[in-house]
Amino acid sequence: MRSLTLLIVVLFTALTAAAASPAPAESRISVPGATVVVQFAERVDAAVSRDLIDWIERVADQVSMPYGRFPLAALRVVIIPTKGKSWGGDSPVPFGRVTRRDGETVELYVDVDRPVADLYADWTATHEFSHLLLPKISWRQKWISEGFASYYQNVLMARDEQYTPAQAMRKLSEGFDRGRGSRPELSPNQAAEEGVRHARYKIYWSGAAIALLADLRLRSRSGGKESLDTVLGRFQQCCLPSKQYWSGVQFFTQLDSLIDEPVFMPLYREHADTPGFPDINAALSDPLLREQVLNVRTSPH
Protein backbone atom coordinates (compact mmCIF):
# COMPACT_ATOMS: atom_id res chain seq x y z
CA MET A 1 0.00 0.00 0.00
CA ARG A 2 2.80 2.35 0.92
CA SER A 3 4.60 1.64 -2.38
CA LEU A 4 1.34 2.21 -4.29
CA THR A 5 0.88 5.57 -2.55
CA LEU A 6 4.46 6.53 -3.37
CA LEU A 7 3.89 5.54 -7.01
CA ILE A 8 0.78 7.71 -7.19
CA VAL A 9 2.67 10.67 -5.72
CA VAL A 10 5.50 10.21 -8.23
CA LEU A 11 3.10 9.98 -11.16
CA PHE A 12 1.14 13.02 -10.00
CA THR A 13 4.34 15.04 -9.58
CA ALA A 14 5.54 14.03 -13.05
CA LEU A 15 2.22 14.92 -14.67
CA THR A 16 2.08 18.26 -12.87
CA ALA A 17 5.62 19.08 -13.92
CA ALA A 18 4.82 18.17 -17.52
CA ALA A 19 1.69 20.33 -17.52
CA ALA A 20 3.62 23.30 -16.18
CA SER A 21 6.82 22.70 -18.08
CA PRO A 22 8.44 25.75 -19.60
CA ALA A 23 8.18 26.35 -23.31
CA PRO A 24 11.20 26.36 -25.61
CA ALA A 25 12.85 29.76 -25.77
CA GLU A 26 12.37 29.91 -29.56
CA SER A 27 9.84 28.68 -32.10
CA ARG A 28 9.48 29.10 -35.86
CA ILE A 29 6.33 29.88 -37.82
CA SER A 30 5.93 29.60 -41.59
CA VAL A 31 3.73 32.25 -43.15
CA PRO A 32 3.26 33.10 -46.84
CA GLY A 33 6.68 34.07 -48.14
CA ALA A 34 8.40 34.23 -44.77
CA THR A 35 9.69 32.57 -41.63
CA VAL A 36 8.82 34.20 -38.32
CA VAL A 37 11.00 33.31 -35.33
CA VAL A 38 9.21 33.78 -32.00
CA GLN A 39 11.42 34.19 -28.94
CA PHE A 40 10.44 34.54 -25.29
CA ALA A 41 12.44 36.90 -23.12
CA GLU A 42 11.45 34.75 -20.12
CA ARG A 43 10.35 31.16 -19.83
CA VAL A 44 6.59 30.69 -19.87
CA ASP A 45 4.34 27.70 -19.44
CA ALA A 46 4.27 25.44 -22.52
CA ALA A 47 0.50 25.70 -22.92
CA VAL A 48 0.65 29.49 -22.72
CA SER A 49 3.50 29.48 -25.22
CA ARG A 50 1.43 27.50 -27.73
CA ASP A 51 -1.42 29.98 -27.38
CA LEU A 52 0.92 32.93 -27.89
CA ILE A 53 2.55 31.37 -30.95
CA ASP A 54 -0.87 30.68 -32.48
CA TRP A 55 -1.80 34.32 -31.84
CA ILE A 56 1.40 35.60 -33.47
CA GLU A 57 0.74 33.39 -36.49
CA ARG A 58 -2.74 34.90 -36.77
CA VAL A 59 -1.33 38.44 -36.66
CA ALA A 60 1.25 37.52 -39.30
CA ASP A 61 -1.60 36.20 -41.45
CA GLN A 62 -3.42 39.52 -41.05
CA VAL A 63 -0.44 41.46 -42.35
CA SER A 64 -0.15 39.03 -45.27
CA MET A 65 -3.68 39.93 -46.40
CA PRO A 66 -3.00 43.18 -48.32
CA TYR A 67 -1.12 41.42 -51.12
CA GLY A 68 -1.14 37.74 -50.25
CA ARG A 69 2.31 37.40 -48.72
CA PHE A 70 4.25 38.62 -45.72
CA PRO A 71 6.13 41.90 -46.31
CA LEU A 72 9.51 40.42 -45.35
CA ALA A 73 11.28 37.11 -45.84
CA ALA A 74 12.30 36.89 -42.18
CA LEU A 75 11.13 38.43 -38.91
CA ARG A 76 12.01 37.97 -35.27
CA VAL A 77 9.28 38.47 -32.68
CA VAL A 78 10.30 38.87 -29.03
CA ILE A 79 7.57 38.34 -26.45
CA ILE A 80 8.36 39.99 -23.13
CA PRO A 81 6.05 38.71 -20.38
CA THR A 82 4.73 41.43 -18.12
CA LYS A 83 1.86 42.25 -15.80
CA GLY A 84 -0.66 44.64 -17.28
CA LYS A 85 -1.30 46.52 -14.07
CA SER A 86 2.37 47.44 -13.81
CA TRP A 87 1.94 49.49 -17.00
CA GLY A 88 -1.37 51.08 -16.12
CA GLY A 89 -4.46 50.66 -18.24
CA ASP A 90 -6.12 47.41 -19.17
CA SER A 91 -4.43 46.35 -22.41
CA PRO A 92 -3.14 42.77 -22.57
CA VAL A 93 -0.35 44.11 -24.84
CA PRO A 94 0.56 47.41 -23.19
CA PHE A 95 3.54 48.18 -25.41
CA GLY A 96 5.12 47.15 -28.70
CA ARG A 97 7.72 48.43 -31.10
CA VAL A 98 9.60 47.59 -34.28
CA THR A 99 13.40 47.70 -34.31
CA ARG A 100 15.46 47.45 -37.47
CA ARG A 101 19.06 47.53 -36.31
CA ASP A 102 20.07 43.91 -36.89
CA GLY A 103 17.26 42.62 -39.04
CA GLU A 104 13.57 43.22 -38.50
CA THR A 105 12.28 42.64 -34.97
CA VAL A 106 8.90 43.20 -33.35
CA GLU A 107 9.00 43.43 -29.56
CA LEU A 108 5.71 42.88 -27.72
CA TYR A 109 5.14 43.27 -23.99
CA VAL A 110 2.41 40.75 -23.18
CA ASP A 111 0.43 40.07 -20.03
CA VAL A 112 0.65 36.28 -20.21
CA ASP A 113 -1.95 35.86 -17.44
CA ARG A 114 -4.71 37.33 -19.59
CA PRO A 115 -7.13 35.05 -21.47
CA VAL A 116 -5.93 34.40 -25.00
CA ALA A 117 -9.18 35.85 -26.37
CA ASP A 118 -8.07 39.24 -25.04
CA LEU A 119 -4.96 39.08 -27.21
CA TYR A 120 -6.93 38.42 -30.39
CA ALA A 121 -9.21 41.38 -29.62
CA ASP A 122 -6.28 43.76 -28.99
CA TRP A 123 -4.88 45.92 -31.82
CA THR A 124 -1.32 46.50 -30.59
CA ALA A 125 0.35 43.56 -32.35
CA THR A 126 -1.51 44.25 -35.60
CA HIS A 127 -0.38 47.88 -35.45
CA GLU A 128 3.27 46.93 -34.93
CA PHE A 129 3.23 44.28 -37.66
CA SER A 130 1.61 46.80 -40.03
CA HIS A 131 4.75 48.94 -39.77
CA LEU A 132 6.47 46.19 -41.77
CA LEU A 133 4.41 47.13 -44.84
CA LEU A 134 6.53 50.30 -45.05
CA PRO A 135 10.26 50.98 -44.98
CA LYS A 136 11.92 53.04 -42.27
CA ILE A 137 10.47 56.54 -42.56
CA SER A 138 12.30 59.64 -41.36
CA TRP A 139 11.11 60.89 -37.98
CA ARG A 140 10.29 64.18 -39.71
CA GLN A 141 7.40 62.38 -41.42
CA LYS A 142 6.56 60.03 -38.58
CA TRP A 143 2.89 60.66 -39.36
CA ILE A 144 3.28 58.44 -42.43
CA SER A 145 4.64 55.37 -40.64
CA GLU A 146 2.38 55.70 -37.59
CA GLY A 147 -0.60 56.80 -39.65
CA PHE A 148 -0.48 53.96 -42.17
CA ALA A 149 -0.06 51.46 -39.30
CA SER A 150 -3.05 53.01 -37.47
CA TYR A 151 -5.13 52.74 -40.64
CA TYR A 152 -4.17 49.14 -41.29
CA GLN A 153 -4.62 48.01 -37.69
CA ASN A 154 -8.34 48.69 -38.07
CA VAL A 155 -8.65 47.52 -41.67
CA LEU A 156 -6.90 44.20 -41.01
CA MET A 157 -8.74 43.52 -37.76
CA ALA A 158 -11.98 43.93 -39.73
CA ARG A 159 -10.83 41.71 -42.59
CA ASP A 160 -9.86 39.06 -40.06
CA GLU A 161 -13.28 39.37 -38.39
CA GLN A 162 -11.82 40.48 -35.06
CA TYR A 163 -13.88 43.65 -35.62
CA THR A 164 -17.20 43.88 -37.40
CA PRO A 165 -17.22 46.48 -40.19
CA ALA A 166 -19.33 48.70 -37.93
CA GLN A 167 -16.79 48.42 -35.12
CA ALA A 168 -13.91 49.22 -37.47
CA MET A 169 -15.80 52.22 -38.88
CA ARG A 170 -16.45 53.47 -35.35
CA LYS A 171 -12.83 53.02 -34.29
CA LEU A 172 -11.59 54.85 -37.38
CA SER A 173 -14.09 57.66 -36.83
CA GLU A 174 -13.16 57.99 -33.17
CA GLY A 175 -9.47 58.05 -34.06
CA PHE A 176 -10.02 60.76 -36.65
CA ASP A 177 -11.95 62.78 -34.07
CA ARG A 178 -9.00 62.54 -31.67
CA GLY A 179 -6.62 63.57 -34.43
CA ARG A 180 -8.81 66.50 -35.47
CA GLY A 181 -8.87 67.80 -31.91
CA SER A 182 -5.14 67.39 -31.34
CA ARG A 183 -2.99 70.45 -31.90
CA PRO A 184 -5.11 71.93 -34.74
CA GLU A 185 -2.57 74.72 -35.19
CA LEU A 186 0.02 72.22 -36.44
CA SER A 187 0.51 70.58 -39.81
CA PRO A 188 1.43 66.85 -39.87
CA ASN A 189 5.10 67.73 -40.49
CA GLN A 190 5.07 70.24 -37.62
CA ALA A 191 3.42 67.65 -35.37
CA ALA A 192 6.22 65.20 -36.19
CA GLU A 193 8.75 67.86 -35.20
CA GLU A 194 6.92 68.30 -31.88
CA GLY A 195 7.06 64.57 -31.25
CA VAL A 196 4.66 61.92 -30.01
CA ARG A 197 4.72 63.23 -26.44
CA HIS A 198 3.22 66.55 -27.51
CA ALA A 199 1.17 65.69 -30.61
CA ARG A 200 0.47 61.94 -30.53
CA TYR A 201 -3.03 61.91 -31.95
CA LYS A 202 -2.22 64.44 -34.65
CA ILE A 203 0.71 62.30 -35.78
CA TYR A 204 -1.11 58.97 -35.75
CA TRP A 205 -4.45 60.01 -37.17
CA SER A 206 -3.52 62.63 -39.76
CA GLY A 207 -1.41 59.95 -41.42
CA ALA A 208 -4.26 57.44 -41.15
CA ALA A 209 -6.59 59.97 -42.80
CA ILE A 210 -4.18 60.39 -45.73
CA ALA A 211 -3.88 56.59 -46.05
CA LEU A 212 -7.68 56.37 -46.24
CA LEU A 213 -7.92 59.15 -48.83
CA ALA A 214 -5.23 57.51 -50.98
CA ASP A 215 -6.85 54.08 -50.70
CA LEU A 216 -10.30 55.31 -51.74
CA ARG A 217 -8.92 57.48 -54.54
CA LEU A 218 -7.06 54.49 -56.00
CA ARG A 219 -10.09 52.19 -55.70
CA SER A 220 -12.51 54.71 -57.14
CA ARG A 221 -10.57 55.61 -60.27
CA SER A 222 -9.63 52.00 -61.09
CA GLY A 223 -12.97 50.36 -60.43
CA GLY A 224 -11.44 48.46 -57.52
CA LYS A 225 -8.49 47.08 -59.49
CA GLU A 226 -5.97 49.26 -57.61
CA SER A 227 -5.77 50.09 -53.93
CA LEU A 228 -3.31 50.94 -51.21
CA ASP A 229 -2.88 47.17 -50.87
CA THR A 230 -1.78 46.68 -54.47
CA VAL A 231 0.55 49.69 -54.49
CA LEU A 232 2.25 48.56 -51.29
CA GLY A 233 2.55 45.09 -52.83
CA ARG A 234 4.46 46.59 -55.77
CA PHE A 235 6.58 48.58 -53.36
CA GLN A 236 7.42 45.41 -51.46
CA GLN A 237 8.56 43.74 -54.66
CA CYS A 238 10.85 46.58 -55.64
CA CYS A 239 12.07 48.03 -52.39
CA LEU A 240 11.70 45.85 -49.30
CA PRO A 241 13.60 45.14 -47.21
CA SER A 242 15.34 48.50 -47.18
CA LYS A 243 18.17 49.59 -44.91
CA GLN A 244 17.81 53.30 -45.64
CA TYR A 245 15.55 55.88 -44.04
CA TRP A 246 13.08 57.27 -46.55
CA SER A 247 11.81 60.82 -46.38
CA GLY A 248 8.09 61.27 -46.87
CA VAL A 249 8.70 62.81 -50.30
CA GLN A 250 10.95 59.92 -51.37
CA PHE A 251 8.45 57.32 -50.22
CA PHE A 252 5.39 58.95 -51.75
CA THR A 253 7.26 59.68 -54.98
CA GLN A 254 8.23 56.01 -55.21
CA LEU A 255 4.62 54.92 -54.64
CA ASP A 256 3.48 57.28 -57.39
CA SER A 257 6.05 55.77 -59.75
CA LEU A 258 4.23 52.44 -59.37
CA ILE A 259 0.86 53.74 -60.64
CA ASP A 260 -0.33 55.47 -63.80
CA GLU A 261 -1.31 58.83 -62.30
CA PRO A 262 0.05 60.34 -59.06
CA VAL A 263 -2.02 60.03 -55.90
CA PHE A 264 0.42 60.23 -53.02
CA MET A 265 2.44 63.35 -53.76
CA PRO A 266 -0.69 65.41 -54.50
CA LEU A 267 -1.97 64.41 -51.06
CA TYR A 268 1.42 65.22 -49.54
CA ARG A 269 1.47 68.70 -51.08
CA GLU A 270 -2.10 69.31 -49.96
CA HIS A 271 -1.76 68.19 -46.35
CA ALA A 272 1.81 67.67 -45.09
CA ASP A 273 2.49 71.33 -44.33
CA THR A 274 -1.11 72.47 -43.88
CA PRO A 275 -2.36 73.14 -40.33
CA GLY A 276 -5.57 71.45 -39.32
CA PHE A 277 -6.79 67.99 -40.29
CA PRO A 278 -7.64 66.38 -43.64
CA ASP A 279 -11.34 66.45 -44.49
CA ILE A 280 -12.39 62.81 -44.39
CA ASN A 281 -16.15 63.19 -43.87
CA ALA A 282 -16.96 62.14 -47.43
CA ALA A 283 -14.47 59.28 -47.21
CA LEU A 284 -16.12 57.85 -44.10
CA SER A 285 -19.48 57.73 -45.89
CA ASP A 286 -18.04 56.32 -49.14
CA PRO A 287 -19.56 52.85 -49.81
CA LEU A 288 -16.13 51.65 -50.94
CA LEU A 289 -14.91 51.79 -47.34
CA ARG A 290 -17.38 49.19 -46.15
CA GLU A 291 -17.76 47.21 -49.38
CA GLN A 292 -14.08 46.88 -50.31
CA VAL A 293 -11.61 48.22 -47.76
CA LEU A 294 -13.10 46.44 -44.74
CA ASN A 295 -14.31 43.43 -46.68
CA VAL A 296 -13.43 40.12 -45.08
CA ARG A 297 -10.45 38.38 -46.72
CA THR A 298 -9.62 34.75 -46.21
CA SER A 299 -6.29 33.74 -44.73
CA PRO A 300 -3.48 33.70 -47.32
CA HIS A 301 -2.56 30.17 -46.17
Secondary structure as GFF3:
##gff-version 3
##sequence-region A 1 301
A	DSSP	alpha_helix	2	19	.	.	.	ID=ss1
A	DSSP	beta_strand	26	31	.	.	.	ID=ss2
A	DSSP	beta_strand	34	40	.	.	.	ID=ss3
A	DSSP	alpha_helix	46	64	.	.	.	ID=ss4
A	DSSP	beta_strand	74	82	.	.	.	ID=ss5
A	DSSP	alpha_helix	84	87	.	.	.	ID=ss6
A	DSSP	beta_strand	95	99	.	.	.	ID=ss7
A	DSSP	beta_strand	105	111	.	.	.	ID=ss8
A	DSSP	alpha_helix	116	121	.	.	.	ID=ss9
A	DSSP	alpha_helix	124	130	.	.	.	ID=ss10
A	DSSP	three_ten_helix	131	133	.	.	.	ID=ss11
A	DSSP	beta_strand	136	137	.	.	.	ID=ss12
A	DSSP	three_ten_helix	139	141	.	.	.	ID=ss13
A	DSSP	alpha_helix	142	159	.	.	.	ID=ss14
A	DSSP	alpha_helix	165	181	.	.	.	ID=ss15
A	DSSP	alpha_helix	188	194	.	.	.	ID=ss16
A	DSSP	alpha_helix	196	222	.	.	.	ID=ss17
A	DSSP	alpha_helix	228	239	.	.	.	ID=ss18
A	DSSP	beta_strand	245	246	.	.	.	ID=ss19
A	DSSP	alpha_helix	248	257	.	.	.	ID=ss20
A	DSSP	alpha_helix	264	271	.	.	.	ID=ss21
A	DSSP	alpha_helix	281	284	.	.	.	ID=ss22
A	DSSP	alpha_helix	287	288	.	.	.	ID=ss23
A	DSSP	pi_helix	289	293	.	.	.	ID=ss24
###
